[in-house]
Amino acid sequence: MVDFDLTYDHQTDVLYVTTKLTGASFITHGDDGIVWSHQIEDGQLVSMTVVDFMSHWQGDLAALTGKLHEQLFMPCPTGPVSVEAVAN
């Protein structure tokens, strides 16, 4: 299981998801407002930044949780935490 931290900035409506992984990484920008950072060496997720978290995802947190679990290479039902916890 991958350990990660969730931080939500209420003023800017940005959710930050960071893992404990370090090292050189590359960034991709999704059309859905998510910025992904992956290790160059093995492609593992380093971080995820969700712009407009509440305004864009509040009605579909299950889909956002699924995207995170997919990037962490783990099945959704066994994930360590749901982004719904941050929204409350």
Phi and psi in radians as a Rosetta constraint file:
Dihedral C 1 N 2 CA 2 C 2 CIRCULARHARMONIC -1.660 0.35
Dihedral N 2 CA 2 C 2 N 3 CIRCULARHARMONIC 2.250 0.35
Dihedral C 2 N 3 CA 3 C 3 CIRCULARHARMONIC -1.474 0.35
Dihedral N 3 CA 3 C 3 N 4 CIRCULARHARMONIC 2.425 0.35
Dihedral C 3 N 4 CA 4 C 4 CIRCULARHARMONIC -2.631 0.35
Dihedral N 4 CA 4 C 4 N 5 CIRCULARHARMONIC 2.800 0.35
Dihedral C 4 N 5 CA 5 C 5 CIRCULARHARMONIC -1.975 0.35
Dihedral N 5 CA 5 C 5 N 6 CIRCULARHARMONIC 2.530 0.35
Dihedral C 5 N 6 CA 6 C 6 CIRCULARHARMONIC -1.972 0.35
Dihedral N 6 CA 6 C 6 N 7 CIRCULARHARMONIC 2.296 0.35
Dihedral C 6 N 7 CA 7 C 7 CIRCULARHARMONIC -2.344 0.35
Dihedral N 7 CA 7 C 7 N 8 CIRCULARHARMONIC 2.283 0.35
Dihedral C 7 N 8 CA 8 C 8 CIRCULARHARMONIC -2.051 0.35
Dihedral N 8 CA 8 C 8 N 9 CIRCULARHARMONIC 2.231 0.35
Dihedral C 8 N 9 CA 9 C 9 CIRCULARHARMONIC -1.729 0.35
Dihedral N 9 CA 9 C 9 N 10 CIRCULARHARMONIC 1.835 0.35
Dihedral C 9 N 10 CA 10 C 10 CIRCULARHARMONIC -1.121 0.35
Dihedral N 10 CA 10 C 10 N 11 CIRCULARHARMONIC -0.605 0.35
Dihedral C 10 N 11 CA 11 C 11 CIRCULARHARMONIC -1.177 0.35
Dihedral N 11 CA 11 C 11 N 12 CIRCULARHARMONIC -0.672 0.35
Dihedral C 11 N 12 CA 12 C 12 CIRCULARHARMONIC -1.801 0.35
Dihedral N 12 CA 12 C 12 N 13 CIRCULARHARMONIC -0.080 0.35
Dihedral C 12 N 13 CA 13 C 13 CIRCULARHARMONIC 0.991 0.35
Dihedral N 13 CA 13 C 13 N 14 CIRCULARHARMONIC 0.855 0.35
Dihedral C 13 N 14 CA 14 C 14 CIRCULARHARMONIC -2.154 0.35
Dihedral N 14 CA 14 C 14 N 15 CIRCULARHARMONIC 2.292 0.35
Dihedral C 14 N 15 CA 15 C 15 CIRCULARHARMONIC -1.790 0.35
Dihedral N 15 CA 15 C 15 N 16 CIRCULARHARMONIC 2.262 0.35
Dihedral C 15 N 16 CA 16 C 16 CIRCULARHARMONIC -1.951 0.35
Dihedral N 16 CA 16 C 16 N 17 CIRCULARHARMONIC 2.191 0.35
Dihedral C 16 N 17 CA 17 C 17 CIRCULARHARMONIC -2.056 0.35
Dihedral N 17 CA 17 C 17 N 18 CIRCULARHARMONIC 2.069 0.35
Dihedral C 17 N 18 CA 18 C 18 CIRCULARHARMONIC -2.211 0.35
Dihedral N 18 CA 18 C 18 N 19 CIRCULARHARMONIC 2.418 0.35
Dihedral C 18 N 19 CA 19 C 19 CIRCULARHARMONIC -1.683 0.35
Dihedral N 19 CA 19 C 19 N 20 CIRCULARHARMONIC 3.105 0.35
Dihedral C 19 N 20 CA 20 C 20 CIRCULARHARMONIC -1.540 0.35
Dihedral N 20 CA 20 C 20 N 21 CIRCULARHARMONIC 0.001 0.35
Dihedral C 20 N 21 CA 21 C 21 CIRCULARHARMONIC -1.276 0.35
Dihedral N 21 CA 21 C 21 N 22 CIRCULARHARMONIC 2.552 0.35
Dihedral C 21 N 22 CA 22 C 22 CIRCULARHARMONIC -2.305 0.35
Dihedral N 22 CA 22 C 22 N 23 CIRCULARHARMONIC 3.077 0.35
Dihedral C 22 N 23 CA 23 C 23 CIRCULARHARMONIC 1.997 0.35
Dihedral N 23 CA 23 C 23 N 24 CIRCULARHARMONIC 3.112 0.35
Dihedral C 23 N 24 CA 24 C 24 CIRCULARHARMONIC -1.089 0.35
Dihedral N 24 CA 24 C 24 N 25 CIRCULARHARMONIC 2.414 0.35
Dihedral C 24 N 25 CA 25 C 25 CIRCULARHARMONIC -2.474 0.35
Dihedral N 25 CA 25 C 25 N 26 CIRCULARHARMONIC 2.862 0.35
Dihedral C 25 N 26 CA 26 C 26 CIRCULARHARMONIC -2.129 0.35
Dihedral N 26 CA 26 C 26 N 27 CIRCULARHARMONIC 2.726 0.35
Dihedral C 26 N 27 CA 27 C 27 CIRCULARHARMONIC -2.075 0.35
Dihedral N 27 CA 27 C 27 N 28 CIRCULARHARMONIC 2.452 0.35
Dihedral C 27 N 28 CA 28 C 28 CIRCULARHARMONIC -2.220 0.35
Dihedral N 28 CA 28 C 28 N 29 CIRCULARHARMONIC 2.534 0.35
Dihedral C 28 N 29 CA 29 C 29 CIRCULARHARMONIC -1.898 0.35
Dihedral N 29 CA 29 C 29 N 30 CIRCULARHARMONIC 2.141 0.35
Dihedral C 29 N 30 CA 30 C 30 CIRCULARHARMONIC -1.548 0.35
Dihedral N 30 CA 30 C 30 N 31 CIRCULARHARMONIC 2.732 0.35
Dihedral C 30 N 31 CA 31 C 31 CIRCULARHARMONIC -1.169 0.35
Dihedral N 31 CA 31 C 31 N 32 CIRCULARHARMONIC -0.258 0.35
Dihedral C 31 N 32 CA 32 C 32 CIRCULARHARMONIC -1.627 0.35
Dihedral N 32 CA 32 C 32 N 33 CIRCULARHARMONIC 0.190 0.35
Dihedral C 32 N 33 CA 33 C 33 CIRCULARHARMONIC 1.490 0.35
Dihedral N 33 CA 33 C 33 N 34 CIRCULARHARMONIC 0.226 0.35
Dihedral C 33 N 34 CA 34 C 34 CIRCULARHARMONIC -1.824 0.35
Dihedral N 34 CA 34 C 34 N 35 CIRCULARHARMONIC 2.295 0.35
Dihedral C 34 N 35 CA 35 C 35 CIRCULARHARMONIC -1.877 0.35
Dihedral N 35 CA 35 C 35 N 36 CIRCULARHARMONIC 2.112 0.35
Dihedral C 35 N 36 CA 36 C 36 CIRCULARHARMONIC -1.850 0.35
Dihedral N 36 CA 36 C 36 N 37 CIRCULARHARMONIC 2.414 0.35
Dihedral C 36 N 37 CA 37 C 37 CIRCULARHARMONIC -2.131 0.35
Dihedral N 37 CA 37 C 37 N 38 CIRCULARHARMONIC 2.149 0.35
Dihedral C 37 N 38 CA 38 C 38 CIRCULARHARMONIC -2.150 0.35
Dihedral N 38 CA 38 C 38 N 39 CIRCULARHARMONIC 2.605 0.35
Dihedral C 38 N 39 CA 39 C 39 CIRCULARHARMONIC -1.135 0.35
Dihedral N 39 CA 39 C 39 N 40 CIRCULARHARMONIC 2.410 0.35
Dihedral C 39 N 40 CA 40 C 40 CIRCULARHARMONIC -1.161 0.35
Dihedral N 40 CA 40 C 40 N 41 CIRCULARHARMONIC -0.713 0.35
Dihedral C 40 N 41 CA 41 C 41 CIRCULARHARMONIC -1.059 0.35
Dihedral N 41 CA 41 C 41 N 42 CIRCULARHARMONIC -0.829 0.35
Dihedral C 41 N 42 CA 42 C 42 CIRCULARHARMONIC -2.312 0.35
Dihedral N 42 CA 42 C 42 N 43 CIRCULARHARMONIC 0.035 0.35
Dihedral C 42 N 43 CA 43 C 43 CIRCULARHARMONIC 1.374 0.35
Dihedral N 43 CA 43 C 43 N 44 CIRCULARHARMONIC 0.083 0.35
Dihedral C 43 N 44 CA 44 C 44 CIRCULARHARMONIC -1.195 0.35
Dihedral N 44 CA 44 C 44 N 45 CIRCULARHARMONIC 2.549 0.35
Dihedral C 44 N 45 CA 45 C 45 CIRCULARHARMONIC -1.165 0.35
Dihedral N 45 CA 45 C 45 N 46 CIRCULARHARMONIC 2.269 0.35
Dihedral C 45 N 46 CA 46 C 46 CIRCULARHARMONIC -1.759 0.35
Dihedral N 46 CA 46 C 46 N 47 CIRCULARHARMONIC -0.782 0.35
Dihedral C 46 N 47 CA 47 C 47 CIRCULARHARMONIC -2.767 0.35
Dihedral N 47 CA 47 C 47 N 48 CIRCULARHARMONIC 2.869 0.35
Dihedral C 47 N 48 CA 48 C 48 CIRCULARHARMONIC -2.456 0.35
Dihedral N 48 CA 48 C 48 N 49 CIRCULARHARMONIC 2.250 0.35
Dihedral C 48 N 49 CA 49 C 49 CIRCULARHARMONIC -2.065 0.35
Dihedral N 49 CA 49 C 49 N 50 CIRCULARHARMONIC 2.140 0.35
Dihedral C 49 N 50 CA 50 C 50 CIRCULARHARMONIC -1.914 0.35
Dihedral N 50 CA 50 C 50 N 51 CIRCULARHARMONIC 1.860 0.35
Dihedral C 50 N 51 CA 51 C 51 CIRCULARHARMONIC -1.382 0.35
Dihedral N 51 CA 51 C 51 N 52 CIRCULARHARMONIC 2.487 0.35
Dihedral C 51 N 52 CA 52 C 52 CIRCULARHARMONIC 0.998 0.35
Dihedral N 52 CA 52 C 52 N 53 CIRCULARHARMONIC 0.784 0.35
Dihedral C 52 N 53 CA 53 C 53 CIRCULARHARMONIC -0.925 0.35
Dihedral N 53 CA 53 C 53 N 54 CIRCULARHARMONIC -1.070 0.35
Dihedral C 53 N 54 CA 54 C 54 CIRCULARHARMONIC -1.238 0.35
Dihedral N 54 CA 54 C 54 N 55 CIRCULARHARMONIC -0.753 0.35
Dihedral C 54 N 55 CA 55 C 55 CIRCULARHARMONIC -1.194 0.35
Dihedral N 55 CA 55 C 55 N 56 CIRCULARHARMONIC -0.520 0.35
Dihedral C 55 N 56 CA 56 C 56 CIRCULARHARMONIC -1.682 0.35
Dihedral N 56 CA 56 C 56 N 57 CIRCULARHARMONIC -0.671 0.35
Dihedral C 56 N 57 CA 57 C 57 CIRCULARHARMONIC -1.845 0.35
Dihedral N 57 CA 57 C 57 N 58 CIRCULARHARMONIC -0.147 0.35
Dihedral C 57 N 58 CA 58 C 58 CIRCULARHARMONIC -0.939 0.35
Dihedral N 58 CA 58 C 58 N 59 CIRCULARHARMONIC -0.648 0.35
Dihedral C 58 N 59 CA 59 C 59 CIRCULARHARMONIC -1.458 0.35
Dihedral N 59 CA 59 C 59 N 60 CIRCULARHARMONIC -0.097 0.35
Dihedral C 59 N 60 CA 60 C 60 CIRCULARHARMONIC -2.498 0.35
Dihedral N 60 CA 60 C 60 N 61 CIRCULARHARMONIC 0.871 0.35
Dihedral C 60 N 61 CA 61 C 61 CIRCULARHARMONIC -1.134 0.35
Dihedral N 61 CA 61 C 61 N 62 CIRCULARHARMONIC -0.476 0.35
Dihedral C 61 N 62 CA 62 C 62 CIRCULARHARMONIC -1.103 0.35
Dihedral N 62 CA 62 C 62 N 63 CIRCULARHARMONIC -0.686 0.35
Dihedral C 62 N 63 CA 63 C 63 CIRCULARHARMONIC -1.161 0.35
Dihedral N 63 CA 63 C 63 N 64 CIRCULARHARMONIC -0.715 0.35
Dihedral C 63 N 64 CA 64 C 64 CIRCULARHARMONIC -1.146 0.35
Dihedral N 64 CA 64 C 64 N 65 CIRCULARHARMONIC -0.739 0.35
Dihedral C 64 N 65 CA 65 C 65 CIRCULARHARMONIC -1.048 0.35
Dihedral N 65 CA 65 C 65 N 66 CIRCULARHARMONIC -0.722 0.35
Dihedral C 65 N 66 CA 66 C 66 CIRCULARHARMONIC -1.066 0.35
Dihedral N 66 CA 66 C 66 N 67 CIRCULARHARMONIC -0.726 0.35
Dihedral C 66 N 67 CA 67 C 67 CIRCULARHARMONIC -1.087 0.35
Dihedral N 67 CA 67 C 67 N 68 CIRCULARHARMONIC -0.734 0.35
Dihedral C 67 N 68 CA 68 C 68 CIRCULARHARMONIC -1.121 0.35
Dihedral N 68 CA 68 C 68 N 69 CIRCULARHARMONIC -0.832 0.35
Dihedral C 68 N 69 CA 69 C 69 CIRCULARHARMONIC -1.103 0.35
Dihedral N 69 CA 69 C 69 N 70 CIRCULARHARMONIC -0.641 0.35
Dihedral C 69 N 70 CA 70 C 70 CIRCULARHARMONIC -1.086 0.35
Dihedral N 70 CA 70 C 70 N 71 CIRCULARHARMONIC -0.743 0.35
Dihedral C 70 N 71 CA 71 C 71 CIRCULARHARMONIC -1.229 0.35
Dihedral N 71 CA 71 C 71 N 72 CIRCULARHARMONIC -0.489 0.35
Dihedral C 71 N 72 CA 72 C 72 CIRCULARHARMONIC -1.500 0.35
Dihedral N 72 CA 72 C 72 N 73 CIRCULARHARMONIC 0.026 0.35
Dihedral C 72 N 73 CA 73 C 73 CIRCULARHARMONIC 1.002 0.35
Dihedral N 73 CA 73 C 73 N 74 CIRCULARHARMONIC 0.780 0.35
Dihedral C 73 N 74 CA 74 C 74 CIRCULARHARMONIC -2.394 0.35
Dihedral N 74 CA 74 C 74 N 75 CIRCULARHARMONIC 2.612 0.35
Dihedral C 74 N 75 CA 75 C 75 CIRCULARHARMONIC -1.216 0.35
Dihedral N 75 CA 75 C 75 N 76 CIRCULARHARMONIC 2.508 0.35
Dihedral C 75 N 76 CA 76 C 76 CIRCULARHARMONIC -0.935 0.35
Dihedral N 76 CA 76 C 76 N 77 CIRCULARHARMONIC -0.866 0.35
Dihedral C 76 N 77 CA 77 C 77 CIRCULARHARMONIC -1.094 0.35
Dihedral N 77 CA 77 C 77 N 78 CIRCULARHARMONIC -0.368 0.35
Dihedral C 77 N 78 CA 78 C 78 CIRCULARHARMONIC -1.799 0.35
Dihedral N 78 CA 78 C 78 N 79 CIRCULARHARMONIC 0.152 0.35
Dihedral C 78 N 79 CA 79 C 79 CIRCULARHARMONIC -1.067 0.35
Dihedral N 79 CA 79 C 79 N 80 CIRCULARHARMONIC 2.648 0.35
Dihedral C 79 N 80 CA 80 C 80 CIRCULARHARMONIC -1.285 0.35
Dihedral N 80 CA 80 C 80 N 81 CIRCULARHARMONIC -0.433 0.35
Dihedral C 80 N 81 CA 81 C 81 CIRCULARHARMONIC -2.816 0.35
Dihedral N 81 CA 81 C 81 N 82 CIRCULARHARMONIC 2.645 0.35
Dihedral C 81 N 82 CA 82 C 82 CIRCULARHARMONIC -1.840 0.35
Dihedral N 82 CA 82 C 82 N 83 CIRCULARHARMONIC 2.544 0.35
Dihedral C 82 N 83 CA 83 C 83 CIRCULARHARMONIC -1.155 0.35
Dihedral N 83 CA 83 C 83 N 84 CIRCULARHARMONIC -0.252 0.35
Dihedral C 83 N 84 CA 84 C 84 CIRCULARHARMONIC -1.087 0.35
Dihedral N 84 CA 84 C 84 N 85 CIRCULARHARMONIC -0.507 0.35
Dihedral C 84 N 85 CA 85 C 85 CIRCULARHARMONIC -1.124 0.35
Dihedral N 85 CA 85 C 85 N 86 CIRCULARHARMONIC -0.570 0.35
Dihedral C 85 N 86 CA 86 C 86 CIRCULARHARMONIC -1.298 0.35
Dihedral N 86 CA 86 C 86 N 87 CIRCULARHARMONIC -0.596 0.35
Dihedral C 86 N 87 CA 87 C 87 CIRCULARHARMONIC -1.224 0.35
Dihedral N 87 CA 87 C 87 N 88 CIRCULARHARMONIC -0.363 0.35
